[in-house]
Amino acid sequence: MGRLALTGGSAVRTRPFPSWPVSDEREVEAVTQVVRSGKWWYGEKVREFEAAFAAFQGATFGVSATSGTTALEIALLACGVGAGDEVIVPPYTFMATASAVLRVNGVPVFADIDLATSNLDPSDVEQRITDRTKAIIPVHFGGLPVDMDAFSALASRHGLRIIEDACHSWGSQWRGKGTGALGDCGVFSFQMSKNITSGEGGIMLTDNEELADQARGFSNCGRSKTGGWYEHFLLGSNLRMTELQAALLLVQLSRLEEQTERRQANARLLNRRLAAIPGIALIDWDDPRVTRRSYHIYAFRFLRDQWGGVTRDRFLEALNAEGIPSSAGYPIPLYKNPLFQRQADGPAGCPVSCPYYQGHVDYTQAVCPNAETLCEEACWIFHQILLGDASDMDDIAGAIEKVWEHRSELAQAF
């Protein structure tokens, strides 16, 4: 019998970590009030939440939507992205970052990430810019803000829009201002797994009133704020948030600052312990410009050549057996998904193969080495676990240290 739980030993932890979502009678009362009011649809609670969340992130305007995905679609449309326009995106992110571009008839162009941060690499982005490029969508991955100084300068040089995918970064700040309020606009998700949730939902933030008005029109059936109810000015859709969702989110928002600070403090505890393990590479965020960091994911890299034959998947299996829920994250870069690997001519392959796109993109030939490395090395621990206390962080660090110390046992057992 070995020392590791996976080989017959005792697990470091047998009690549960904090669960998600966090809620109490305040959510119940907020929803009950809306139900009893009979006003369930896109009214004062939605407006209240839009204003409150925009203020929390330091933006002027908020336009809610049915999801982070649809918020990104209306942001792209509001920024003028359309048929044949290229939009540069990272390949290490959720599918919606790229698929939203296709949905508005744009063409995603993948640029590599920086392995130290998991975020889009500004220098690689610059190499991908063409005369067809309209926008860049940097993702604040895991909650770590991208280098907005570099991206702002890049966008200014080339006349491009910056649309932040902030769907991991509620509460994160760059130079004291919230993510999502740093570029032309930014989008957030309130899906069930997110750090603030109403089951589904999303929002676009901006300081630009014209963009806000355009986004509102696209999300509200093409209406204008100055037109009549049955006057439709844009080819919009019904992407409206409900009063029930907004009521939930207002209560969730009241906890967000404290939860963000707690996750950040606990992540620092983990960083101090894990920095001493040669087989682990931490995600770098020691940047004074990052004045607050949200954690949707606590991530680190598994350096296989240090582990004596142990694979990343075996390491994660051992860590889970020790009572620490963990995951490998994205198995492949976005461009290796079937959606991008399939090829078709004419309308079946639009927008990539349509006559209005004058460029040439072959996703079967795409290579972003750092993104592919991260798919092989990343280890994720989800945000709710960081809502525990210092003893919980001791268990996480202790389990990883235990697996490291007994790596030869793990290698020999399989």
BELRACOR-V98097 format. One record per pair of residues at least 24 apart in sequence whose C-alpha atoms are under 7 Angstrom apart, sorted by the first residue. I is the first residue (numbers start at 1). GAP is how many residues later the second one is. Records with the same first field share a line. If there is no record, write none. Layout:
I: GAP  GAP
This chain:
4: 399
5: 316  317
6: 312  315
11: 310  311  312
12: 310  311  383  387
13: 309  310  382
14: 309
17: 368  371
18: 366  367  369  370
19: 365
20: 364
26: 225
27: 221  224
30: 217  218
31: 213  216  217
34: 209  210
40: 202  203  204
41: 201  202
42: 198  199  200  201
43: 200
45: 198  201  202
46: 195  196  197  200
49: 197  201
54: 151
57: 114  120  121  122  124
58: 119  120  123
59: 122  146  147  148
60: 146  147
61: 144  145  146  151
62: 141  142  143  144
63: 140  141  142  149  152  153
64: 138  139  140  176  177
65: 136  137  138  154  174  175  176
66: 134  135  136  173  174  175
67: 122  123  124  133  134  135
68: 99  119  120  121  122  133  134  135
69: 27  31
71: 116  131  132  133
72: 28  115
73: 27  31
74: 141  144  145
75: 129  140
77: 27
78: 133  136  137
79: 132
81: 25  53
82: 24
83: 273
84: 267  272  273  274
85: 47  48  49
86: 46  47  48
87: 46  47  48  49
88: 47  48  49
89: 47  48  49
90: 30  48
91: 242  243  244  280
92: 241  242  279
95: 239
102: 249
105: 246
106: 245
107: 244  245
111: 257
112: 256  258  259
113: 257  258
114: 256
115: 255
116: 167  168
117: 166  167  168
119: 27
122: 28  29
134: 26  27
135: 25  26  27
136: 25  26  27
137: 25  26  27  28
138: 26  27
139: 25  26  27
140: 25  26  28  29
141: 27
142: 26  27  153  154  155  156
143: 25  26  29  150  151  152  153
144: 25  149  150
145: 27  29  34  145
168: 128
169: 125
170: 124
171: 86  89  123
172: 120  121  122
173: 117  118  119  120
174: 115  116  117
175: 114  115  116
176: 115
180: 25
181: 24  25  26
195: 101
196: 53  56  57  60
197: 52  55
198: 47  50  51
201: 40
259: 128
260: 34
262: 125
263: 32  123  124
264: 29  30  31
266: 120  124  127
267: 119
269: 124
270: 123  127
273: 124
274: 123
278: 28
279: 24  27  28
295: 88
296: 86  87
297: 83  84  85  86
298: 82  83  84  85
299: 79  80  81  82
300: 78  79  80
301: 76  77  78
302: 75  76  77
303: 74
307: 100
308: 100
309: 102
310: 97  100  101
312: 65
318: 85
319: 80  81
322: 77
324: 72
325: 56
326: 53  54  55
327: 52  53  54
328: 50  51  52
329: 49  50  51
330: 45
331: 44
332: 40  43
333: 38  39  42
335: 28  31
